[in-house]
Amino acid sequence: MSIPTSRHSSATRRATRPGAARMLGGVSHTSADGREPDPGSQETRTLRGTLPAGPPDFVYVPVEIPRGVRELRVAYTYDRPPVPAGTAGNALDIGVFDQHGTELGGRGFRGWSGGARGEFFVRADEATPGYLPGPVHAGTWHIALGPYTVAPQGLSYEITVTLTYGPPGETPEPVYPPSRARGRGRAWYRGDCHLHSWYSDGRRTPAEIGALARAAGLDFINSSEHNTHSAHAHWADVAGDDLLVMVGEEVTTRNGHVVALGMDPGTFVDWRYRARDNRFGRFARRIRRAGGLVVPAHPHATCVGCHWKFGLAEADAVEVWNGPWTPDDELTLAEWDNTLVAAVRDGRGWIPAMGNSDAHGDPNVVGLPQTVVLADDLTRAAIQDGIRAGRSYVAESKSVTLSFTASDGLGAHAGIGERLPVEPATPVTVRLEVTGAPRRTVRLVTDQGTLFTADPLPVTGAGVVEWRTTARQAAYVRAELRHEPTVGPLPGTMTAFTNPVFLGRE
């Protein structure tokens, strides 16, 4: 067994364009006399290198895997030197691709843990969470390094690769959750579609998330691990007649994150591109071909690489509310409202809003917030149809329920996500019924801005608000419930908001 000479720093400097990838010198495992090693024996090699500031988004370390390997185990560390105030320090993600190669969208993906773990293993019968079990076939594998941020001093790392020889073992046949649960027919169903377990960087098991989802009053959830579909086969025991479990992925690019919501189990979506690479459309289509929805996540989040830069042309919905209400949610809400105005102006389709917890572990609350969807049944297809049509509102908990309609007084009415086809001057009554929102303030927002604000609801949390308007005055109306303000004239944090009801003929 030998380790080729590798000068990682100089190799990396030759390819520093963001979004690019670079192949580095790697690790070779070979028997000294050409014989296959004894079962149970191990070989370990260590490789060290340094990445300069401004490296490619991904670099790949080849690992030559000989025949007869039962398990591949990789451990890595990297330095964290002090950096000036306001400067990002070192953060290095890791994953692995097998003998099928590292081609974008290809067959080689075998796992990704980002920066959540310092080591991982892959073998036929089992793998570290985030990685896919399966045989360790002979050929050139690649350890994928993702320098998320690099300090001005550079990033020095050490990778230790251990091969264990022996019979490969059996790979279990994956069992996936069913695509339906026992519903209530056409009804309002509550869900949280952005959740992380220990199969990426979460700190909860699927079983723990399932228990919390049920306690939060949820009817459906969606598995959305960062850049891996390894969790798909671990949700079947969590699903039940009372809980629909859909599977997807949080596609975590360097220019924003997107929730692939409700894909066919076993579908992987690549993430190794930036907006400037013009690749996102290809993978948005892959999500849809797999039966999923494309939902940009937390578009204005402040974490590195989280700000959404791909536009909304491919979006089926947008995650306006992510976790506890914060200023970046307020910014996303305003931006989303502008897309509604543009849709009215241009006479084109509109993008519905949704909300999810993005819960990773304590103290994150599963179901804060939750999207409440009017669907024909508790099935994957019906829930997705409701989200895509905008027949939904977002609430901070199961305690909050809304009914929001518009009617013309002549028998015609429309609900959330629908259109009331009236003439411009026809009087319209907008009605909001609320429970579970004590002392919350109601605001009715239109394409002209906030045109109506009601007095706070009573301490019982229940109330009815009516407002009269016309399609000439308001092309759409949506409702917001807010907590009491805490800072001067700024609105309070969100309790719930609806998708719009459109007024007038198209």
N, C-alpha and C positions, 0 to 999 in steps of 0.2 A: 504494500500500500504506500502511496506517495502523495505529497501535496505539491502541486505545481507552484512555481514562484509567481507571486502576484503583487503588483504595485497598484493598489487600489486608488490612491489619490491621483496619480497621473492619468490612469485610465479614465477616471470619472471626469476630470477636467476637460476631456475632449468632447463631452456631450452634456452640456449644462442647460439646454433649452427646457423650460418648464413643460411637463407633459411627456418628455422623452424618457427612454429607458436605456440602460447601459448594461452590457454583459461584462462581468468581471472574471478574473482568474478564479478557479474553483478547487474542489476537493476530489481526489481520485482514491477509490478504495480497490485495491487489487491484492490478490494473494501472491506472496513472494515466489512460490513454486508452481503457480498456476492451478493448484488443486482447490476445490471448493472447501471452505472452512467447515469445521465440525459444527453440528447443530448446537445452539446455545452459546457459541463463542461470539465475541464482540470485537469490533474494531472502532477506535475513536481517533479522530483527527480534529485539530483546532486551527482555525484560520483567523488572522487578524488583518484589519485594514482601517483606513481613514477616509472619510468622505469630506470634501471641502464644503465651505458655505456655498449655497447656490447649486447643489447637485441636481441631477435629473430627479423626477418624481419617484422613479423606481429603478433599482439596480438589481441584477440577478447574479447569484453565485451558483455556477454549475456544480453538481454533485454526481459523480459517476457511480451508479449503483450496479454492482455485479450480480450474477445469479445467486439464488439461494438465500436472499435476505428476507427475514421475517418482519423486522421492524426497523423503521427509520426514526431516530430521535435527534432533535435539534435543540440546543440551548444557546442563548445569546445574551451578551451584556454590552453596554456602551457607556461612555463617560458623560458626565453632566457638569461641565466646568461652569464657574460663575460667569454671568453675563451682565452687561450694563443694564441699568433700569430701562424698562420699556422694550428690551430686546428679547426675542424668543430664544430659549435654550434648546438643548437637544431632545428630540423625541423620534424614536425609530420604530416603525411598524415592521411586522414580519408575517410571512406566509410561505406556501410552497406549491410548486407546480410539478407534475409528474412527467414521465417520459414522453407524453404527448406534446410538450412544449409550452411556451409562454405566449403564443399568439393571442391577440386581443379577441375575446369571445370564443376561443378555441376549447378543446377538450381537456386541457392539461390541468385545470384548477383542482387542487386537492385540499385547500384550506387556508384560512386567514384568521389571525387573532389580533391583528393590529398591534397596539401597544399593551394589550390586556394581560399578556403572559410572557414569562421569560423563557419558556421551553414548551415543546410540543412533541407528540409522537404520532406516527401513522403505522398501522398494520391492518391485516385483513379483517380481523374480528372486532377491532375497536380503534378509536382515535381520540385525541384530545378534543374537548368541545371547541367547535369552530372548524374542525377538520373532518374529512370524509374517510371512513374506514374502507379498506380495499387492499388488494395485494400490492406489495412493493416490488413492482416489476423491474427487471434490469433495464438500464438505459441511462440517459442523462436527465436527471431531475434538476430543478432550480429552486434554490431558496430565494424568495422575493423579499427585498428590503425596501421599505418605504420611508425615506427620510422626511418625516412630517414637518419638522422644523430643525434647522441646523444652526448651532451657535457660530459666532464669527471665528472662533478658534478651530472650527471643524468638528467632526464627530468620529471618534475612534471606537471601533467595535471589535468584539471577539465572538466568533461562532464556533461551537463545538458540535460535531456531527458524530453520532454513534450508530453503527449498524449492528444489529443482532441477527445471527443466522439461524435458520431452522425451517421447518415446514410452515407454509404460509397461514394455515388455518382457514376457517370458513367465514365468508362475509355474510352477515345477516341480511335477509330480504327486508327492505324498508317497509314499514307499515305507517300509512299516513292517516290523518284525521278525516272523517267523512265530510262531504260538502254540504250537508244539511243537518239541522237539529230539529227538535220538535217545536214548531212555532205556534203562533196564534192566528194564522191566516194573515190577512192584511192588517197590519198593526204597526205601532212605533216600537222599534228595537234599538237598544242602547249598545254602543260599542266603543272600543279603544283599539285603534289599528296601528299604533306605533309603540312597540314594547321590546325590551331587550332582556334576554336571559343570560345564563352563563355560557351560552353558545356563541356569544361575542363578548361584549364588555359589560354585560349586566352581572348582577350579584345574586340573582334569584334563579331557582330551578323552574322549569315549565310548570311543575305541579304547584309550586308556591304562587306563581303568577295566576294560574287557574283559580286557586282558592281566593286570591285577592280580587280577581275579576268577578267572581260570583258574589263576594261580599259587597262589591261596588254596584251591584245590580245590573251587571252587563249581560247582554245576550250573545255578543260576538266579540272576538278579538282577532288580531292579525299578528303573526310572528314576523318580526322585521329586524333580523340581526344584521350587523354591519358586514357587507361584502361577503356573505357566506350563506349557503342554504343548508348547512349541516344540521340545523335544528328541525328541519321539516319532518324527519322521521321520529321525532321525540315528543310529539304533541297528541298522538292518538289516544293515549291514556288520560289526557287532560280533557279532551272533548267529551261531550255527553249530550243527552236530550235537551239539557238546559243551557248548553254553551256551544256555539258554533266557533270552531277554530279554523281560521284561514291562515295560509302560509304565504310568505313573501320574502322581502329583503329590503334593508335600507342601503341603497346604492350610494356609497359614500365617496364621492369624487373630491378632487381638490378645489372645485368651484361650486360646491353645493351638494346637498343630499336629497335623494328622492325615495319615497316609500313606494315600492312595488307591492301593491295591495291585492292579495287574493290570487296569486298565480297558481298554475298547476304545480302540485308537489314535485320536488326534484329539479325545479328550474333554477339555473344560475344566471345572474346578470352581471356582466363585467363592469368595473368602475374605473379602469385605468386610463382616464382621458380628462382633458379640460375643455372649457367652452370653445377655446380657440381651435381645438382639433376637429370640430364639426363632426363628432361621433355620437352625440347624445341621441339624435333622431333614430339612429340604427338600434340603439338599445331600448328606447321607448317603444319602438315597434316590437321588439322581442318581448317586452313585458305584456303588451296587448295580445300578441300571438299566443302567449301562455295563459291568456284569460285574465290578466291582471289590470289594475288601474294605475295610472301614472300620477303620483301625488307629490309635488315638491314639498319638502319638509322644512319647517322653521326658516323661511326664506331670508329673514334678516337677523338670524342668530349671530352672536358676536364671536363665536369660537373660530379658530383658524380653519379656513376652507369650508365654512358652513354657509356663507352668504351665497344665495342662489343667483347664478350668472347665466343660465341657459335660456331664460325667457319662459313664457307660459304657453307657447304655441302647441306643445305636446301634452299639456296638462289635462287630466280628466277632472281633477279637483286640486285644491291647494290647501295646505295645512296652515290656517290662519292663526290658530291658537295652539301653542305647544307648552304643556306643563303649566305651572303657576303663571298667571297673567303678568307680563313684564313689558317694559317699553318697546322691545322689539316686536312683540305681538301687536301693540298699538300701531306701530309703523306698518306692519303687514296688513292689518285691518284696513288702514287708510288706503294703502296701495291696492288691495283687493277691491275696495269700493270704487276706486278709479277705473278698474277693469269693467265693472258693471256699467258705469257711465259710458265708457267707450263702446261696449256691446250694444247699448241702446242707440248711441249716435250712429254707429256703423251698420246697424241692423244685422248683427251676427250673433253667433252663440256666445254664451257666457260660461264662466268657470265657477262652479260651486265651491263653497268653503267647508272645511271640516276642522275638527280639533281632536288632539290626541295627547296622551300623557308623556310619551317618550320616557317612560319610567325605566330606570336601570336598577334601582335598589333603594333601601331606606336612605333618606326620608321621602323619596319620590312616591307619589300616590297613584296607583293604578286607577284609571277612570277619572282623573283630574287633568284635563276635562274629558268629556265623552261626547261622541256624536250620536244623536238620536235620529234614526232613519225611519221614514215611512216606507215599508217594503211589503210585497205581497206574501212573503213567508220568510222563515228563518233559514234561508239557503244562501250559499255563496253568490249565486247569480242574482237573486232578488235583492240582497243587500247592496251589491255593486250597482244594480240598476237604480236603486234609490239614491245612492251617493252621487252617481253620474248625473242624475236628473235634478239634483239639488233639493230633493224632498227631505230636508233635514235641518236640524238646529243643533247648536253646541251648548252644553250645560256643564257647570262645575261639579255636579254630583247627581246621583239618582233622585235626590229630594226635589229637584227643579223640573217641573213639567210646564210645557207651553202649548197653547193652541192659537194659531195666528192665521187669520183669514181676511179676505176682502170680498165684498158683495155689492151688487148694484141696486138692491131693493126690489128687483123684478124677478128674483129667483136664481140669478146667476151668481156663482161664488167661486173663489179660487183659494187654494192653500199655498203653503210654503213651496217654492220652486215652480209654481204654476203661473198662468197668465189669466187675468180677467179681461176678456175682450169687449171693452166698452168704448163709446165715442168720447172724444176729448172732454166734453163738458158734462158728461153724465155723472151725477153724484155717486160717490163710492164711500162705503163705510168700512173702515179698517178696524178689526176687533182682535184684541190680544187678551187671552185668559191665562192666568199664571197661578201656580201653586208652588210652595216651597221657597219663596224668595222674600223673607221678611225685610222690610224697610229698604228694599231695592228701588232704584229710580228707573223708570221706563223712558226710553228715547225711541222715537220713530224716525228713521233715517231714509232719505230719498236721494235721487240724483241731484237735488238742489241742496243737499245737506240735511242737518237735523231740523225738521220742521215742527216737531211736537215733543214736549217733555212733560210727563205727568208727575204729580206729587208722589213721594215715596209710598210704596205699598204698606199696608198695615203690618203690625208685628205678627199677625197670623201667617203672613207670607202669601196670602191668596188675594186675588183681585182681578177686575176686568177693566180694561182701558179701551175706549173707542175714540176714533178720530175720523173726521169726514174730509174728503179731498176729491180731486178729479184726476183723470189721466193727463190733463193739460198741466196740472200743478206738479204731479209726481209720476214719472215714468215707471218707478218701482218704489216699494216700501219694504223696509226690513226693520226688525225690532231688536233693541238691545236692553238688557237689564244690567244695571251697574250697582256696585257697592257704593256706600256713601263716600264722597271725595275726602281725601286726606291731605291734599296739597292744593290750596288756593282754588283757582278756577278750573283746574284740570279735572277731567272726569274720573270717577272712581274705577277700580278694577272691575273686570267683567264677571258677571254671574252667568249670563247666557246671551246668545245672539242667534238670530235666524238667518237663513238664506232668504232672498227677496221674494216677494209677490210682485209680478209685473202687471202694470195697468195699461190698457189701451190695445188696439189692434196692431198686429205685427206689420 
